[in-house]
Amino acid sequence: MLSMPRLATRKKFSAGLVSALALALAFAGVTEMRSAPPAAANATPCPSGWTFTERPAGNTEIPYGVYCQKTFTYSPVTQVFTPPSGVTEINIESYGAPGGVGGSDAGQPGGQSGPVGRLVTTVDITGVSLVQISVGGAGGNGFGSGPDPTSGPAGGASSFGFSGGAGGPRGCTFGGCGSDRGGSGVGGAGGAATVVSFSAQILVAGGAGGGGGANCYGCANPNGSIEGPGRNGVAAISLMSAGTIAGGVGAGDNGSGYRFNASAGGGGGGLRGGAGGAASLDGGNAGLNSSGQGVTTSFVAASSIPRPVGDLSTGGIAILRYQAVPIASSVTSVEGASVSSANSHSFIVTFSEAVTGFDLADVQLTGTSGSVAGWILSVTALDAGRTYRVDASHPNAQSGTLALQVSATGVAAGDRVGFGSRTSATITVDRTPPTVVSATFNPASTPGKIEVVVTFSEAIAAANTIDWSRFAFNGTSTGWTTESPTVTGSTLKFVVSSSSLVDGTRLQFAISNGFISDLYGNSLLAAYQTGIEIDLDPVTASFSVETVRQNAGSQQSSVTVNFTRPVWGLASNDFSFPTNGATCSLGSISPSSGPSTSYTIPLTCTATGNNNLSTLSLRSGAVSDFASVAGPASTVSLSVVRDTVLPTITNIAGTVIGTRIEYSVTFSEAVATFPASALTSTGTPSSGTWSYSTPVRVGTSNNWTFTATGVSPLNGKHAPVFGSAITDLNGNALNLSLIHI
């Protein structure tokens, strides 16, 4: 295990610009924000209100790989941070507050805020119990031209007293500016400085100068002198010779004056930020940033202040960071594959910084039951303690899922113990070999060739990885060769061909172990054999019925055509209607493609009337089998009869013989069904029970006879009632149900 030296202590910041006594006097309205100790494991290593963050790629200003960060925004009171135990330095990135916008005049805009001060440094806070943060407020915007108010807006507020300078007063009063104008715009006030202080040290990011007020005397007069918009606030680059520290309200730059004067913007807050000048279009100067060893300062556009998402404040900000405890930043698989059949895997573990104490006790494999047992792990350091490789091997890995979980609680960087855990992406361990699910034979476009389609249990490797030495023809049909293999997912297609087919022989092949592998290198283990008979006799076809009949109740029927062996190529245009009195049409064939020995076609007929006839025919040679033998040899047809006219009774007669009546009934057309149950009785007297014999058809005529038998000699009237169970050949029910005689 590697041992790491402690990180070198950073240089202490020592600006000493403001005495501890002066700071103590300036601290008014302090609010303390104490930091809690690091949170429990599996939560966050940072106090409440602080964010655990990893350093963005390419950032050189933040010295920590991982850190706790908090952004402080403007508050009228001083905010306080209590460093957690063990925190001996902090990184500070602070921004002064923007200045106000200068007032407009006669449509001419005032100047915008100047740039704000930016300060970045890392300071030693060993022994410091309290860090105080005063975030500056933004300067007020100036006022447009007019008589009131005559004084400028207030400068940005600072709880430390480093307020922005007020906007300069109006350059001339309304009554003294001439008959053609109403007073210049009033300049914007300066922004306050942002201050971070601890012990006797102070770090200041100067506020921005306010924008100058506009002066447009002569804008509407072509003979007059024209002055345009107020100028933006500017950044001071050196200490001004005048002014005082207290309150940051020393004299501003008065400018050069003008006939009808504009007012300047207020100076920015900071060590030397000044109040606005009384007679200039110029914006005010920015307050100065602190200077000192290890401090980086600059002036940046007010719009570039990196405010937190959702922060609507307009003042400055202060970002504080301190180094967090080490974590496992990433755990990645060396293979980079999500599925693997390998017996060994390697993972790269990268910590946020160099650590010691990382060993096998800090790692474990997780996954599905059975897949994590029996793995042998080892840990190797790849550098000075930040990156490690974890190797896992197994003599006979099982299928399942696998991931490496790394705990950082057993490592340390100096006296800082690691936090949390991280798990790699899951690897699916696939050790299951593919098997053959099915094999089918399809006719190829060239006679003598057959397409073979083999479906496996899973996706297989590319066709160029097939080991054809493990494929063999072993049937009684000989002279076959293979060609044109293709693989799509789990399907292998190839063509077998022979120059001479012999009727009654068998094409058969065998696939041996290792013929093909899946996508992860698992080879076929279970051998497979299949074949088909070579039959060179023409394929025959027949319809399942000779005649399809439709009645008034339906226009839909299904027609099934059967073949003596599986065939391909059947299409709707293989059928025709040589006669179509029933006005019929066909739907889509099912199945839509072969092979199949049976196909079904929906049939729709719309003609009305009695016994409309159509003929449906299947052409010869419409289909072929796997050996490209075509069929049927001749046209196959069936008849379609559509009858929408209901049968009626045209005549009925009865002869009374004792207790029975012999009936004869004639229908308008041939009747297919006439059961005795279709007959009931009516008449007088109604007492007694009548029974009926089974009706009998007279030859091939439309005449039927039956007998009604009573229990006593008749005295009165009797009539049979004919029910709907009487139907014609197409199933149309009798439309006359009651006849009296």
KEDREN-287484 format. One record per residue (C-alpha): residue in three letters; x, y negated, z negated. Coordinates in steps of 0.1 Angstrom, whole numbers, padded with zeros to 4 digits, always signed. Example, Ala and Ser with C-alpha at 12.3 -4.5 7.8 and 13.67 -1.06 7.14 Angstrom:
2
ALA+0123+0045-0078/SER+0137+0011-0071/
REM end
This chain:
741
MET+0000+0000+0000/LEU+0013-0034+0010/SER+0019-0061-0017/MET+0014-0097-0008/PRO+0031-0128-0022/ARG+0008-0155-0037/LEU-0001-0182-0014/ALA+0020-0214-0018/THR+0004-0242-0038/ARG-0006-0271-0015/LYS+0009-0306-0020/LYS-0009-0328-0045/PHE-0026-0359-0031/SER-0014-0391-0050/ALA-0028-0423-0035/GLY-0031-0441-0069/LEU-0051-0469-0052/VAL-0076-0475-0080/SER-0069-0472-0117/ALA-0089-0447-0138/LEU-0102-0476-0159/ALA-0115-0494-0128/LEU-0132-0462-0117/ALA-0148-0456-0150/LEU-0163-0491-0149/ALA-0177-0485-0115/PHE-0193-0451-0123/ALA-0229-0462-0128/GLY-0259-0438-0128/VAL-0239-0406-0126/THR-0258-0373-0118/GLU-0239-0341-0127/MET-0242-0311-0103/ARG-0224-0283-0121/SER-0214-0253-0101/ALA-0224-0219-0113/PRO-0199-0190-0114/PRO-0197-0168-0083/ALA-0229-0149-0077/ALA-0233-0112-0083/ALA-0222-0087-0057/ASN-0244-0083-0026/ALA-0257-0119-0030/THR-0231-0146-0022/PRO-0197-0155-0036/CYS-0207-0192-0037/PRO-0226-0212-0063/SER-0262-0222-0058/GLY-0265-0249-0032/TRP-0232-0240-0016/THR-0228-0221+0017/PHE-0205-0191+0022/THR-0188-0199+0056/GLU-0162-0183+0078/ARG-0138-0208+0095/PRO-0149-0216+0131/ALA-0125-0204+0158/GLY-0099-0230+0167/ASN-0104-0252+0137/THR-0070-0264+0123/GLU-0083-0288+0096/ILE-0098-0262+0073/PRO-0070-0242+0056/TYR-0093-0213+0045/GLY-0105-0183+0064/VAL-0136-0181+0043/TYR-0149-0208+0020/CYS-0177-0222+0000/GLN-0190-0255+0015/LYS-0215-0282+0004/THR-0224-0314+0023/PHE-0233-0344+0001/THR-0255-0371+0016/TYR-0263-0406+0004/SER-0276-0410-0031/PRO-0280-0442-0052/VAL-0262-0424-0080/THR-0228-0407-0082/GLN-0229-0369-0076/VAL-0206-0346-0096/PHE-0190-0312-0088/THR-0176-0290-0115/PRO-0150-0266-0099/PRO-0156-0229-0107/SER-0130-0211-0128/GLY-0099-0203-0107/VAL-0105-0230-0080/THR-0073-0251-0079/GLU-0077-0270-0047/ILE-0105-0284-0025/ASN-0107-0295+0012/ILE-0125-0329+0017/GLU-0139-0342+0049/SER-0157-0375+0044/TYR-0173-0402+0065/GLY-0182-0438+0057/ALA-0217-0451+0063/PRO-0227-0468+0096/GLY-0233-0505+0098/GLY-0266-0522+0108/VAL-0276-0533+0143/GLY-0273-0570+0150/GLY-0305-0590+0157/SER-0316-0598+0192/ASP-0322-0632+0208/ALA-0343-0640+0239/GLY-0343-0604+0251/GLN-0305-0600+0245/PRO-0297-0572+0221/GLY-0275-0575+0191/GLY-0244-0554+0187/GLN-0243-0518+0175/SER-0226-0504+0144/GLY-0189-0501+0147/PRO-0171-0468+0141/VAL-0171-0452+0106/GLY-0140-0442+0087/ARG-0132-0405+0086/LEU-0109-0389+0061/VAL-0097-0352+0059/THR-0074-0338+0033/THR-0068-0309+0010/VAL-0059-0318-0026/ASP-0047-0299-0057/ILE-0073-0300-0085/THR-0055-0278-0110/GLY-0069-0287-0145/VAL-0096-0310-0130/SER-0130-0305-0147/LEU-0150-0330-0127/VAL-0150-0343-0091/GLN-0172-0374-0085/ILE-0187-0381-0051/SER-0202-0415-0041/VAL-0217-0413-0006/GLY-0221-0447+0010/GLY-0254-0461+0022/ALA-0260-0475+0057/GLY-0259-0513+0063/GLY-0292-0531+0070/ASN-0302-0541+0105/GLY-0301-0577+0115/PHE-0331-0599+0123/GLY-0342-0613+0156/SER-0340-0650+0165/GLY-0363-0673+0146/PRO-0363-0697+0116/ASP-0366-0670+0089/PRO-0350-0654+0071/THR-0319-0675+0072/SER-0297-0651+0051/GLY-0284-0618+0064/PRO-0295-0582+0055/ALA-0279-0565+0025/GLY-0249-0543+0029/GLY-0249-0506+0024/ALA-0251-0495-0012/SER-0224-0477-0032/SER-0227-0462-0067/PHE-0189-0469-0070/GLY-0194-0506-0060/PHE-0178-0501-0025/SER-0208-0517-0009/GLY-0209-0530+0027/GLY-0208-0567+0033/ALA-0241-0585+0039/GLY-0249-0596+0074/GLY-0238-0631+0083/PRO-0264-0659+0079/ARG-0282-0674+0109/GLY-0259-0695+0130/CYS-0283-0724+0132/THR-0317-0731+0117/PHE-0348-0731+0138/GLY-0352-0769+0137/GLY-0315-0776+0144/CYS-0310-0755+0174/GLY-0326-0778+0200/SER-0359-0779+0217/ASP-0352-0748+0238/ARG-0343-0723+0212/GLY-0354-0708+0180/GLY-0323-0697+0162/SER-0297-0670+0169/GLY-0300-0633+0159/VAL-0288-0624+0125/GLY-0259-0599+0123/GLY-0262-0564+0109/ALA-0247-0556+0075/GLY-0217-0534+0070/GLY-0220-0498+0058/ALA-0207-0487+0024/ALA-0176-0466+0019/THR-0178-0429+0009/VAL-0156-0422-0021/VAL-0144-0389-0037/SER-0125-0392-0070/PHE-0111-0371-0097/SER-0087-0378-0126/ALA-0070-0411-0116/GLN-0071-0404-0078/ILE-0095-0419-0053/LEU-0102-0410-0016/VAL-0120-0436+0005/ALA-0136-0434+0039/GLY-0144-0469+0050/GLY-0179-0480+0061/ALA-0185-0493+0096/GLY-0188-0530+0105/GLY-0223-0543+0113/GLY-0232-0554+0149/GLY-0231-0591+0157/GLY-0263-0611+0162/ALA-0271-0622+0197/ASN-0270-0658+0208/CYS-0287-0667+0241/TYR-0286-0705+0242/GLY-0287-0714+0279/CYS-0300-0680+0291/ALA-0330-0697+0307/ASN-0311-0728+0318/PRO-0288-0723+0348/ASN-0269-0755+0339/GLY-0262-0744+0304/SER-0235-0723+0289/ILE-0246-0686+0286/GLU-0237-0663+0258/GLY-0249-0627+0259/PRO-0255-0599+0234/GLY-0238-0596+0200/ARG-0207-0576+0200/ASN-0204-0542+0182/GLY-0187-0539+0149/VAL-0150-0531+0150/ALA-0127-0509+0131/ALA-0101-0526+0109/ILE-0065-0514+0115/SER-0047-0532+0087/LEU-0054-0547+0053/MET-0070-0581+0055/SER-0051-0608+0036/ALA-0082-0622+0018/GLY-0109-0606-0004/THR-0112-0587-0036/ILE-0115-0551-0045/ALA-0146-0553-0067/GLY-0177-0547-0047/GLY-0160-0549-0014/VAL-0174-0583-0006/GLY-0144-0603+0003/ALA-0144-0629+0031/GLY-0152-0616+0066/ASP-0137-0627+0099/ASN-0154-0660+0106/GLY-0148-0659+0144/SER-0142-0689+0166/GLY-0175-0707+0164/TYR-0199-0718+0191/ARG-0221-0748+0199/PHE-0252-0731+0188/ASN-0237-0704+0167/ALA-0246-0667+0164/SER-0240-0649+0132/ALA-0214-0622+0129/GLY-0221-0587+0115/GLY-0213-0578+0079/GLY-0179-0563+0072/GLY-0178-0526+0063/GLY-0176-0513+0027/GLY-0143-0500+0015/LEU-0111-0514-0001/ARG-0112-0546+0020/GLY-0146-0547+0037/GLY-0157-0583+0041/ALA-0190-0601+0044/GLY-0202-0613+0077/GLY-0188-0645+0092/ALA-0211-0675+0096/ALA-0204-0684+0132/SER-0194-0657+0157/LEU-0209-0632+0181/ASP-0183-0607+0168/GLY-0194-0578+0146/GLY-0179-0573+0112/ASN-0147-0553+0105/ALA-0149-0518+0091/GLY-0137-0511+0056/LEU-0103-0494+0053/ASN-0097-0457+0047/SER-0074-0445+0020/SER-0038-0437+0028/GLY-0015-0412+0011/GLN+0006-0381+0016/GLY-0014-0353+0034/VAL-0043-0375+0043/THR-0056-0378+0079/THR-0077-0408+0086/SER-0094-0421+0117/PHE-0125-0441+0129/VAL-0152-0422+0148/ALA-0185-0432+0163/ALA-0213-0433+0138/SER-0233-0409+0160/SER-0207-0382+0155/ILE-0212-0378+0118/PRO-0218-0340+0114/ARG-0250-0342+0095/PRO-0266-0309+0083/VAL-0296-0296+0102/GLY-0327-0313+0089/ASP-0308-0341+0072/LEU-0326-0374+0080/SER-0304-0397+0059/THR-0286-0426+0076/GLY-0256-0431+0053/GLY-0222-0414+0052/ILE-0215-0378+0041/ALA-0189-0360+0021/ILE-0181-0323+0028/LEU-0163-0304+0001/ARG-0149-0269+0006/TYR-0129-0245-0016/GLN-0115-0211-0008/ALA-0138-0182-0014/VAL-0129-0147-0025/PRO-0117-0124+0003/ILE-0143-0104+0023/ALA-0142-0079+0051/SER-0147-0101+0081/SER-0152-0073+0106/VAL-0152-0035+0110/THR-0151-0024+0146/SER-0147+0010+0164/VAL-0115+0013+0184/GLU-0134+0033+0211/GLY-0161+0006+0214/ALA-0186+0033+0225/SER-0220+0036+0209/VAL-0222+0074+0217/SER-0193+0098+0216/SER-0186+0136+0215/ALA-0151+0131+0200/ASN-0139+0149+0168/SER-0119+0118+0158/HIS-0127+0081+0155/SER-0107+0050+0145/PHE-0119+0017+0130/ILE-0102-0016+0127/VAL-0109-0034+0094/THR-0101-0072+0093/PHE-0102-0092+0061/SER-0107-0129+0058/GLU-0071-0132+0046/ALA-0042-0109+0035/VAL-0052-0086+0006/THR-0038-0059-0015/GLY-0053-0028-0030/PHE-0072-0016+0001/ASP-0072+0022+0001/LEU-0095+0053+0006/ALA-0115+0043-0025/ASP-0128+0013-0005/VAL-0142+0032+0025/GLN-0169+0058+0031/LEU-0186+0072+0061/THR-0224+0069+0063/GLY-0248+0085+0087/THR-0274+0112+0092/SER-0275+0142+0070/GLY-0247+0167+0078/SER-0229+0144+0102/VAL-0207+0127+0075/ALA-0195+0159+0058/GLY-0160+0173+0063/TRP-0144+0142+0078/ILE-0108+0135+0069/LEU-0100+0098+0064/SER-0067+0078+0063/VAL-0058+0041+0059/THR-0029+0024+0077/ALA-0019-0013+0073/LEU-0013-0029+0107/ASP+0002-0062+0095/ALA+0010-0081+0063/GLY-0022-0071+0047/ARG-0051-0087+0067/THR-0057-0059+0092/TYR-0060-0021+0086/ARG-0068+0009+0107/VAL-0091+0037+0092/ASP-0088+0070+0110/ALA-0115+0097+0107/SER-0111+0132+0121/HIS-0131+0164+0118/PRO-0123+0200+0129/ASN-0158+0206+0142/ALA-0180+0175+0141/GLN-0217+0179+0141/SER-0242+0158+0161/GLY-0257+0128+0143/THR-0248+0092+0135/LEU-0217+0078+0120/ALA-0206+0044+0106/LEU-0177+0032+0084/GLN-0187+0011+0053/VAL-0160-0010+0038/SER-0162-0025+0003/ALA-0141-0056-0005/THR-0147-0054-0043/GLY-0115-0033-0047/VAL-0091-0057-0029/ALA-0076-0089-0041/ALA-0058-0120-0027/GLY-0036-0131-0056/ASP-0060-0133-0086/ARG-0091-0135-0065/VAL-0110-0103-0063/GLY-0128-0094-0031/PHE-0166-0096-0026/GLY-0193-0077-0007/SER-0192-0050+0019/ARG-0194-0047+0057/THR-0204-0017+0079/SER-0194-0010+0114/ALA-0219-0005+0143/THR-0233+0029+0143/ILE-0218+0056+0165/THR-0240+0084+0177/VAL-0220+0116+0176/ASP-0233+0138+0205/ARG-0220+0173+0203/THR-0249+0190+0220/PRO-0242+0206+0254/PRO-0266+0201+0282/THR-0289+0229+0294/VAL-0308+0236+0326/VAL-0345+0228+0322/SER-0357+0237+0357/ALA-0347+0242+0393/THR-0369+0237+0423/PHE-0364+0242+0461/ASN-0376+0215+0486/PRO-0375+0217+0524/ALA-0348+0196+0539/SER-0353+0175+0571/THR-0331+0200+0590/PRO-0343+0236+0596/GLY-0322+0262+0578/LYS-0314+0237+0550/ILE-0330+0236+0516/GLU-0327+0209+0489/VAL-0321+0222+0454/VAL-0332+0200+0425/VAL-0318+0210+0391/THR-0331+0191+0360/PHE-0309+0192+0328/SER-0319+0184+0292/GLU-0300+0151+0293/ALA-0281+0127+0316/ILE-0251+0143+0332/ALA-0218+0131+0345/ALA-0211+0120+0381/ALA-0213+0145+0410/ASN-0176+0143+0415/THR-0170+0160+0381/ILE-0189+0192+0390/ASP-0169+0223+0389/TRP-0182+0242+0420/SER-0161+0272+0411/ARG-0187+0279+0385/PHE-0215+0281+0411/ALA-0222+0313+0431/PHE-0248+0327+0455/ASN-0257+0362+0445/GLY-0289+0371+0463/THR-0297+0393+0493/SER-0299+0363+0516/THR-0263+0355+0525/GLY-0242+0329+0544/TRP-0253+0300+0522/THR-0231+0269+0515/THR-0236+0238+0494/GLU-0233+0201+0504/SER-0243+0165+0496/PRO-0245+0166+0457/THR-0259+0136+0440/VAL-0267+0128+0403/THR-0293+0105+0390/GLY-0297+0106+0352/SER-0305+0142+0343/THR-0312+0153+0378/LEU-0287+0170+0402/LYS-0297+0173+0438/PHE-0277+0192+0465/VAL-0284+0209+0498/VAL-0278+0246+0506/SER-0277+0257+0542/SER-0275+0290+0562/SER-0271+0295+0599/SER-0292+0327+0598/LEU-0323+0333+0577/VAL-0336+0368+0573/ASP-0372+0375+0565/GLY-0378+0393+0532/THR-0344+0385+0516/ARG-0338+0365+0485/LEU-0319+0333+0481/GLN-0304+0333+0446/PHE-0276+0314+0428/ALA-0261+0314+0393/ILE-0246+0285+0374/SER-0219+0294+0348/ASN-0206+0277+0317/GLY-0186+0245+0323/PHE-0204+0238+0357/ILE-0211+0202+0345/SER-0208+0180+0314/ASP-0230+0154+0299/LEU-0220+0117+0298/TYR-0200+0123+0266/GLY-0180+0153+0277/ASN-0201+0182+0264/SER-0199+0210+0289/LEU-0228+0232+0300/LEU-0228+0264+0278/ALA-0259+0283+0287/ALA-0256+0301+0321/TYR-0286+0298+0345/GLN-0298+0318+0374/THR-0328+0313+0398/GLY-0339+0321+0433/ILE-0367+0323+0459/GLU-0379+0348+0485/ILE-0373+0341+0522/ASP-0406+0344+0539/LEU-0406+0334+0576/ASP-0443+0342+0582/PRO-0464+0311+0589/VAL-0481+0295+0559/THR-0518+0301+0559/ALA-0544+0277+0545/SER-0581+0279+0534/PHE-0606+0257+0518/SER-0620+0268+0485/VAL-0656+0266+0499/GLU-0670+0270+0534/THR-0696+0242+0530/VAL-0697+0211+0508/ARG-0733+0199+0500/GLN-0744+0165+0487/ASN-0778+0154+0477/ALA-0796+0122+0469/GLY-0780+0120+0434/SER-0743+0119+0444/GLN-0720+0106+0471/GLN-0688+0121+0457/SER-0673+0156+0461/SER-0639+0172+0457/VAL-0624+0194+0484/THR-0596+0219+0476/VAL-0573+0234+0501/ASN-0551+0264+0491/PHE-0519+0277+0507/THR-0503+0311+0504/ARG-0471+0297+0490/PRO-0457+0263+0478/VAL-0457+0237+0506/TRP-0447+0200+0512/GLY-0457+0173+0535/LEU-0495+0173+0532/ALA-0510+0138+0540/SER-0544+0122+0545/ASN-0538+0119+0582/ASP-0534+0156+0585/PHE-0573+0158+0581/SER-0599+0146+0605/PHE-0637+0146+0611/PRO-0645+0160+0645/THR-0681+0154+0637/ASN-0692+0130+0610/GLY-0729+0127+0609/ALA-0727+0125+0571/THR-0705+0094+0573/CYS-0676+0108+0552/SER-0642+0095+0542/LEU-0613+0109+0522/GLY-0594+0095+0491/SER-0558+0101+0480/ILE-0544+0136+0479/SER-0534+0151+0445/PRO-0507+0160+0439/SER-0493+0132+0461/SER-0461+0153+0469/GLY-0451+0189+0468/PRO-0444+0216+0462/SER-0478+0230+0455/THR-0500+0258+0465/SER-0532+0238+0459/TYR-0542+0202+0469/THR-0574+0183+0460/ILE-0589+0155+0481/PRO-0618+0133+0470/LEU-0646+0132+0496/THR-0672+0104+0499/CYS-0703+0106+0522/THR-0729+0078+0525/ALA-0754+0089+0552/THR-0791+0091+0543/GLY-0817+0114+0557/ASN-0822+0152+0560/ASN-0793+0176+0566/ASN-0766+0152+0580/LEU-0736+0173+0591/SER-0699+0165+0592/THR-0669+0188+0599/LEU-0636+0184+0580/SER-0606+0199+0597/LEU-0569+0204+0586/ARG-0546+0204+0616/SER-0522+0232+0624/GLY-0486+0227+0614/ALA-0495+0201+0588/VAL-0472+0215+0560/SER-0440+0235+0556/ASP-0424+0256+0529/PHE-0390+0254+0514/ALA-0375+0271+0545/SER-0392+0247+0569/VAL-0416+0273+0580/ALA-0447+0254+0591/GLY-0484+0261+0587/PRO-0512+0267+0591/ALA-0509+0283+0625/SER-0543+0270+0636/THR-0569+0244+0625/VAL-0588+0251+0593/SER-0623+0236+0589/LEU-0653+0233+0565/SER-0688+0219+0569/VAL-0702+0190+0549/VAL-0740+0188+0547/ARG-0756+0156+0532/ASP-0793+0157+0525/THR-0810+0128+0506/VAL-0847+0139+0514/LEU-0865+0156+0485/PRO-0885+0189+0493/THR-0923+0188+0491/ILE-0951+0214+0490/THR-0970+0214+0523/ASN-0995+0241+0515/ILE-1007+0262+0485/ALA-1034+0289+0484/GLY-1046+0313+0456/THR-1068+0345+0456/VAL-1085+0355+0423/ILE-1084+0392+0416/GLY-1098+0400+0382/THR-1076+0384+0355/ARG-1049+0373+0380/ILE-1044+0349+0408/GLU-1022+0357+0438/TYR-1006+0324+0449/SER-0988+0315+0482/VAL-0969+0282+0485/THR-0951+0267+0515/PHE-0923+0240+0511/SER-0912+0214+0536/GLU-0878+0230+0538/ALA-0858+0259+0525/VAL-0857+0261+0487/ALA-0826+0275+0470/THR-0841+0279+0435/PHE-0876+0287+0424/PRO-0876+0303+0389/ALA-0907+0315+0371/SER-0897+0290+0343/ALA-0906+0262+0368/LEU-0943+0272+0365/THR-0968+0261+0339/SER-1006+0260+0338/THR-1035+0236+0336/GLY-1073+0238+0341/THR-1105+0250+0323/PRO-1111+0269+0302/SER-1077+0263+0285/SER-1079+0292+0260/GLY-1057+0322+0265/THR-1021+0325+0278/TRP-1010+0326+0315/SER-0978+0343+0327/TYR-0961+0341+0360/SER-0942+0366+0380/THR-0908+0357+0396/PRO-0915+0339+0428/VAL-0904+0358+0460/ARG-0894+0342+0493/VAL-0912+0356+0523/GLY-0884+0366+0547/THR-0864+0336+0558/SER-0894+0313+0559/ASN-0902+0284+0536/ASN-0931+0304+0521/TRP-0930+0319+0485/THR-0955+0341+0466/PHE-0961+0346+0429/THR-0988+0359+0406/ALA-1005+0341+0376/THR-1020+0366+0351/GLY-1045+0357+0323/VAL-1060+0377+0294/SER-1097+0377+0305/PRO-1118+0373+0337/LEU-1117+0338+0350/ASN-1145+0314+0344/GLY-1136+0279+0353/LYS-1105+0263+0370/HIS-1067+0271+0370/ALA-1038+0253+0386/PRO-1001+0260+0385/VAL-0978+0231+0376/PHE-0945+0231+0396/GLY-0914+0217+0377/SER-0882+0200+0388/ALA-0862+0233+0385/ILE-0873+0239+0421/THR-0845+0226+0444/ASP-0835+0227+0480/LEU-0802+0240+0493/ASN-0784+0207+0485/GLY-0799+0205+0449/ASN-0826+0179+0456/ALA-0855+0185+0431/LEU-0891+0190+0442/ASN-0909+0156+0443/LEU-0944+0170+0436/SER-0949+0185+0401/LEU-0986+0190+0398/ILE-1012+0206+0421/HIS-1049+0214+0413/ILE-1070+0240+0431/
REM end
